Amino acid sequence: MRVNRQVLCVIAALTCAIAQPPPTSDFILENVAIPVRDGVLLRADILRPKGGGPFPVLVYRTPYGKHFAQKEYTIFRRAVQRGYAIVIQDVRGRYASDGEFRPYENEGHDGYDTIEWAAKQTWSNGNVGTFGLSYPGAVQWLAAVESPPHLKAMVPAMTFSTPQNFFYASGTWDMSWIEWIWDNIAPDVRARKNLPGAKTADEAIAGWKQAAPRMLNSLPLKQLADLRSVAPYYYDWLSHPAEDPWWDWAELRNKYSRVHAAVLNFSGWYDDNYGPEGATTNFNGLLKSRANDSEKRTHLLLGPWVHGVEATAKTTSGEREFGPAAAIDYDEVVLGWMDHYLRGADNGIDKEKPVRYFVMGDNTWRDADSWPPPATPVEYYLRAPRPGNNRGTISREKPAHRQVTAFVSDPGNPVLNVYDSSGAHDYRKLAERSDVLLFDSAPMERDLEVTGSIAVKLFVSCDCRDFDLWVRLLDLSPDGTAFNLMSPGLDVQRASYRKMKKGRQLLRPGKIYELGPASLLTSNVFQKGHRIRVQISGSFFPNFSRNLQNGELENDSARLQKATISIYSDRRYPSRVVLPSILRGPGKAMFQVTKKAFAA
């Protein structure tokens, strides 16, 4: 079972006894009512340094409880000590704030109004910044595209660019929304409305263990009854397919020209909730919109972390160790950005290269002028396994003759992710399944760095109207360990959404189509002796919904159908993966990060 999305509220509730004390300041106001344009009152705690100011202001907006945030995170205390006033606000309909909570939908206007309110206070100098990770990262973007005049800087960490890779992933439904609502949202809703069921974090987690198997396996998705009283919006989401214009309120990709703040885009290779796609897409979108600006005022930071602030201080992600360089000081990264753009500090940020990324395997940081950095596209062609085997190879040479590899995908017996935590895990046991195809390279003769966007171009047919194509890239070590290089979601393509802009288009059984996930991103060195593994399947559950394979959507139907999926590889149909490759010889000097923020 997948780790739950944005579990910040639950973690905070469980760790209050050992959490950090509230930030020290000489002036604290609790539950200050901030009116927004429709008359709803949103409440915030205001933390200010000694003296009357005026101060630059940092705004942090959260659905997980402002009181929990102050106990869990150290950044508030450090920011006050640094001379910032802080506004920590419960978003609409959560904890101390009035109104009805509908995730993300009201955060644009509410965020705008909160930022402008903060800029006008007597203790404010009018320079406002925003920060936060996960939902507190998403609210920043939704406010920024409304163009609040006083928003000068923002650090939206581990967040999204489009609902098509957030609520959905290439047309498949993200099943982690169920647990996110159950663990993080439902308890406070039940307490506010006096509804039956879990009203605390402890009760929710205990209840999830019992309810999860039934809830996650429920079909059709719309008939899941458990969330109707606490999250009616969930069913609204399910009624709108990925390509529906209704989702434009959560779409950033067409709105970058509206954003005028300095933006540090920040994510992790193993961020299971958003992945690095959001940060990279937003970074490049801002650069394009600011092409005529002398100063672009946007940077990109990509590390080897899973989701969460606490993850950035660790050297491991899942089962993979990355060494001491992997840990950073998240607070210092955020405050350094704010110091430069809100206080005018000459701390060198404007002289740094705009891109910094962590190369797994080499376990080092590198700087670049652009994302992705320059690389050579290297094509690896699929070669079919022997009859009765599920293990083929990948090679630089095209197969000369027709090769067809087929497997049966059964949504009633989907490929399961056996790990309940995110990060790198050893997936070698999936080789035991006949519905999982493996294609391995020869052992690397020298280190090969793969950094950037990975293209997948497979020629595929099916005896069905629709299916999901999962193509996962793994690092296969000599001892057999097979580590994934990214969290699930970037590596799936729903066949009927092969042309998302045209909407859903069902397949013609037996016809050969060129398919492949379009969002695979990583930075990894396949060390000498390691192999590149391409893993293909028709499902990866319960991270994402199962394709019923009969042409009907799992939102509305429960009718399952087995399907035979065939992959072709020859000169006419050259199924392949294209890796952005950088060859590095022995003794090559590697960049080492030395800045204070990168020493946790």
Secondary structure, DSSP 8 states (H G I E B T S, - for coil): ----S-THHHHHHHTGGGS------SEEEEEEEEE-TTS-EEEEEEEE-SSS--EEEEEEEESS-HHHHHHH-SHHHHHHHTT-EEEEEE-TTSTT--S---TTTTHHHHHHHHHHHHHTSTTEEEEEEEEEESHHHHHHHHHHTT--TTEEEEEEES--S-GGGTTEETTEEBTHHHHHIIIIIHHHHHHHHT-SS--SHHHHHHHHHHHHHHHHT-SSGGG--TTTTT-HHHHHHHTS-TT-GGGGGG--TT-GGG--SEEEEEEETT-TTT-THHHHHHHHHHHHHTTT-S---EEEEEES--SSTGGGG-SEEBTEE--GGG---HHHHHHHHHHHHHH---SSGGGS-SEEEEEBTTTEEEEESSSS---EEEEEEEE---TT--EEEEESS--SS-EEEEEEE-TTS--B---SS-SB-B-GGGGG-TT-EEEE----SS-EEEEEEEEEEEEEEESSS--EEEEEEEEE-TTS-EEESS-TTTTEEEGGGTTGGG------TT--EEE--S-EEEEEEE-TT-EEEEEEES--BTTB----SSSS-TTT------EEEEEEESSSSB-EEEEEEEE--TT-------SGGG--
